[in-house]
Amino acid sequence: MNAALLSDCALTLCSAAIEVDPLPPERLLAMAGEPLAAFIAPGGDAWIGLGAARWLAHGPGAAAGLWAGLRDDSPDAPAPAAIGALPFRSGELPDALWRGLMPGGVMLPVRLYVQQGGRAWWRLTLPLSADGSLPARLARERAALAGLAHAETEPLPMLREIAEGDEPGRYARSVTQAVERIRRGELVKVVLARRSAVAFERAPSPAAVLARLGARHPDCVRYVWRCGGKTWLGATPETLVSVDGHTVRTEALAGTRPYGQQAELLASVKERHEHATVVDAIRHTIAPLCGTLPPAREPVIRSLRGLVHLHTPIEASRREGVDFLQLVHALHPTPAVCGVPSGVAAALLSELEPEPRGLYTGPFVRLSASGDGQAVVSLRGAILSGHHAVVPAGAGIVDGSEGEAELAETRVKQNTVFDALRGGP
């Protein structure tokens, strides 16, 4: 049976899938091709796409353009999905680090691996003129998948940290400047980010790095964006928004301490204030797009490897006519990665942060033609470029923040990634 995803459009693309043997999803990073996007959920469900059959356009109803004129010849398999990375700030000029990876994008992949419930499928989406070649190509690619190198098991090379020079001092001074602006009443909170870097003896396998991140952070969503010969990947604890039918789920994840300091985190006036600011801003943002919001919950502790956070889940029903991408654009950037008010905070971090954010703290998304989707915040990641890896991290600055303490928080967050890069147990 054939199924046109949008039946009122002229057919231009054909898509078909076959069931294949499940693989460690990281192994797909050994396949050649760009761009590559991967979204791997806790528990093993995964979507890995290579090559762009179509890109997400901008403007109202943009998502519909991804599926327009697409015929799915395998409606019993998981449906075609779009995946990709969006930047923190639209139109931002990349520096040398982000060049090639930027501006990111959301694509309907030419080749798509989907793993759900312990089963896996391989899908091809091609111009309608290639309809007749789909069965033969799918058979060839199934064989290629079976022969992929086990890149996720490769040992990581030795690394050395790159001296930071005056950068830590500059960051601490920026925190002091931000607190002064907060005390003058210009804003309530701003999130300031910084970078640290390491050099390897040889280029590490991104598949092996991703596998190690998964072993260390099994409760996080792992993401990958490969383009321009570089790879941006990570394991993020933070959901921006998910839509399942009419149910909207998001969360506030702000307020951080090293693991073991749960009691101190719950008792911290500064951390509770920062967290409450995020909760209030998120609820205010989604209120016009959703039905009545339940009362705000008290924050609970969310424990991750090496860190504990204050966490408040938020759930509501979306209003008719509100789609997934509207919610993504409304919620991004959250107060947890930008500040409050967001416009003032964004202007200040542009002034105080010396490097562009790029894809760091931007939304990483997967979505379907049904309107369901999930977006996470691209945190706890690294840019892999040749022999080097750069790890960005930020801290929320409010009244009462101190430069050295916030610098220490960024280092704790960076170490959750560096620990995976070091190759030790």
N, C-alpha and C positions, 0 to 999 in steps of 0.2 A: 504493500500500500504506500502511495506517495502522499506527502503532506506539505502543502505550501504554508509557510509560517505566517505570511501576510498575503491573503488570497486576492486582495484588490490591486496587486502590483504585477507588472509583467515579469516573468521569470528571467533571471540573469545568472543565478548561481545554483549549482546542484551540490548536495551534500549526502554522504553515506558513511556508515560506520560498520565495523565488524568487531566481534568480541575477541580479545587477545588475552594471553596469560598475564596476570598482574606482575608488575615490576616494582622495585623500590622507585618511587617517583623521582628521586634525585638523579637516578641513572639517565633520565631523559635529557639532562643537561649535557651529556656526552654527544648528543646529536648536533650536527652542523646546522646552521641557519639562524638568521636574525630577521626581525626581533624574536626573542623568546620571552614568554611570560609564564610564570608558574604561580599557582595559588594552592597551597597544601594545608588542609585543615587538620586540627587535632583529631586523632583517631584514624587518619590515613586517607580520607577522601581527598582527591587531588584533581586539578585541571592544569595541564601543561600544553601550551600552544606555541607553534612555530610558524613564522611567516604570516603576513597579513593579507587575508582575502578582502577585507574591508576595514576601514578605520571609523571610529566614532566621530561623527560631525558635532558641531556646536549648535546651540540654540534649542528652543522648545521642541519637545518630541524627538530629540536627537537619537535616542536609542532605537526608535523604530527603523531608522535608516540602516542599522546593522543587519536587520532581518529582511528588509524589503526585497522581494523577488527571489527569495531563497527557498528552494524545494528540498525537503529532507526526505530521502529515500529510505531512511532507517528509523521510523518513528518509534520502534520498540527499544531502541538504544537511548541512552541519555541524550537530550536535545543539544544542538549546537550552543555553545556558550562563548561569551566575549570576556576577555581578560585584559588587564593592563594597569599601568602606573600613571598617575597624574601628579604634576608638580605641586609643590607647596604654594607657589605663587605663579599664576599664569603670566606669561610674557617675560619672565625673569631671564636675563642673559646668563648662560652658564659660564663658569670659569674653566680652566684647563681640566680640573678634576671631573666635572660633570659633562664636558663636551663629548658628544657621541651618544650618551645616555638620554640627554634632554632633547626634546621636551617631553619624552615619554609618549603615552597615548593608550587608548583602549582599542583593541583589535578583535575582529572575528578571525580566528586563526585559519590558515590553510590546513594545517595538521594539528589535530587536537587529541591528546590522551586524557581520558576520563577514568578515574578509579572511584568506585562507590560500593560500599557494602561488601568488600572483598572481591569484586569483579572489576574487569577493566575493558575498555573499548578504545579503538583507534578510529578516528574520523578524518575524512578528507572533505574539504569544501573548495570547489573549483568553478571556473566559468562554465556556463551551461553547455558550451561547445565541447567540453571535455567529458560530457556525461558518459559516453561509451567506454572511456578508459578507466572509470572509477574501480570496477571490480578487479582488474589486473593490477592496478596501482596499489590497491589495498592489500592484495595478496603479497606483493613484493615488499611492502613496508612492514607487514606482519613478520616476515622473515628477517628484515633488517632489525626490528625491535628485539627479536630473540637473540641476535648476535651482538648486541651492544656491549661495549666494554663495561666492566664493573667499576666505573670511575668513582663511585661513592665510597669504595673501600680503600682507595689509594691513601697512603700515609701523607700527612702534610709536612712540607719542608720546614726546617728550622727558621725562626724569624728573629729579628732584633727590633727593638723599639727605636723610633726616630726621635732625636732630641727635639723638644718643644720650644726651646729658647725662652723668649719673654711671653709666649702665648698664654700660659697660665696666669701670669701677673696681669696681662691685659684683660683677661676674662674677669678676674676678681675686681678690677677697676670698673669694668662695664656694669657689674652687679651693683657696685656702690652708686654709679650714676643712675641706674634704673631705680634704685630705692629712693634716691633724692627726688626723681620725677614723680614717683608714686606718692611720696609724702607731700608734694606740692599739689596733689589732687588731680594730676593729669590723667591717671589711669589707676586701676586696681591691681593688675597683674600683667607681667610680661614674661615670656619664655625666651631665654637666651641660650643659643647653641654654640658649640665649639667642635673642633676636630682633633683627633690624634691619629697617628699613622705608624705602621710597621713595614719593614722590608723583609722579604723571604729570600732564601738562597736560590730558589727557582719559583716559577709561577705555580701557585697552588691550584688544585682541581676545584672549581666551584661546586661540583657535585659532592666532593668529600667535605667541603666546608658546610654545605647545606645539610648533609647527613649528620654532621657533628652538632649543628645547631638544633636539629630535630631531637637528637638523643639527650641534649641538655635542657631543652625547653619543649617538652612534649605537649604542654597545654597551650602553646602559642601557634598562631597561623604563620606559616613560612611563605615567603614571597620571593620571586626572582624577576628581574627585568634585565635582559641582555641585549645590548645594542651598541654599535660602534666599537666592537672589540672589548668592551668592558661589561662588568656584571655588578648590578646592585641587588643584594640579597640580604635577608634577615629573618628574624623570628620575633614577631610583634605580639605583645600581650593585649593590644588595644583594638577593640572593634569600634569603627566609626558609626556604622549603622548596618542593620540587616533587615530585609523585607521578606516575609514569608506569607503570601496571600495578603491579608489586610493587617497583619501584625508587624509592628515596627519595634525593633529592639536596638537600644544604644546603651551607653554606659559612661560614667565618669570614673576615670582612673588617674588620680592625681594625689600627690603626697607620697613620698618615697623615703624608705630607710633601708639600711643593710638588713639582710635576713637575721632574725634573732631579736630585732628591736621592735616587735609588734606592739608591746605595751607602751613603749615610748612614743610610737607613731600615733596610736589612738589617743594618747594624752597630750600630744603636741598642739598647742593653740595655733601656732603658725601653720602646721600641716593641715589641721582641720579647717582653718580659714581658707587656705588655698583650695582644698577639695570642695568646700561649700560654694566657692566662687564658680567652679567648673560646673557643678550640679545645677546651680541656678541659671547659668548661661545656656546650658543645653536644654533645659526644660523651657526656657523662654523662647528658644529658637524653634523647637519642634511644635510648640503649642498651636500655631496657626495651621500647621499641616496635619495635625492629628485630632482625634476626638479628645474627650476629657481625660486629662492626665491623672493617674492615681497620686495620692500624696507621696512626697519624697521620702525615701527610706533612709534610715541611719546607715552610714558607711560601715562596711565590714573589711576585714583584712583579706587581701588576695596575696598569697605567697607564690613567688616564682624563684627560680634558682638564683640565689645570691641577693634577692631583693624582696621587700614587702611593700605593698601599695594599699592606700585607701581606695575602696571600690564601691560604687553604687550603681546597680543595674537600673535601667529605665525602660519601661515597656508601655506601648500605647497602640491604638488602631489608627491607621492612616485614613485620611479623608478621601472620598471619591475624587478621582482625577489627579491625585498626587502620585507621582511615580518615584521609583528608586533614585534616579539621578537628581531629581529635585531635592530629595532628602540629603544626598551626598553633598551637593553644592550649598545647601542651607547650613549644614553642620560643620563643613570645613571652612576655615580652620577652627578647631575646637580651642577653648581656653587652655587645655592641657598642652597644646603645642604652639600657641600664639599669645593669647592674653585677653584681658578685658579692660575696656571695650576693644574689640578685635581690630578696628581700623586704626585707632591710636597706637595699640600695641604693635601692629604690623609696621607702622611707620617708625616706631622707636627701635624695633629690632633691626630694621634696615640700616638705621643709623649706628647701632652698637655692634652688630655682627659684621665682621670684615669679609666673610665669604657668602656666596649665595647658598640658599638651602637646597636647590635642585629638587630631587625627588624625596629627599629626607623629610619626613613628617607629612608628605602628601598622601592622598588616598590611593590605596591599591585595591582594585575592584574586580569582581566577577559578576556577570549578570546574564539573565536568560530572556528569551522572547516572551515568557509568561509574565515578566515584570518582577520576578523575584531576584534578589541579589544580595551580596555582602560586600561591604567595604571595610578595610582595616586601615589603621594609621601606620605608615611605613616608619617604624621605630626599630631600635636595636638591630641595626644593619651595618653592612660594610660595602664599600665600593672596591671591587677587585679589578686591578689594572696592571697586567704584567706581574712583576715581582712585588708589587705594593698593595697594601690594603689600608683604606682610610675609614675610620669609624667616627661618625658624628654623634653627639649626644647633647641634650639640653637640660635645663633646670628651670622650674617656675619661680619667678622672683616676685615677692610680695613685701609689704611693709614688715620689717623684722628679718629679712634675708641678710646673710653675711657672705661676703665674697668667697672666703676660704671654704665655708661649709657648702656653698652651691657648687664650687669647683670640685669638691670631694664627691658630691652627688653625681656629677657628670662622669667622673672616673669610675664610680661603682657601676653605672649603667654601661659604660664602654667595656668594662671588664667582663660583662656577661657575653660580649661578642669576642673579645680577645681570648678568653678562655677556650673558646671553640677553635680559634685560629692557631693557638699554641700547640695543639696536637698532643697534649698530655692526657691523662685519664680524667 
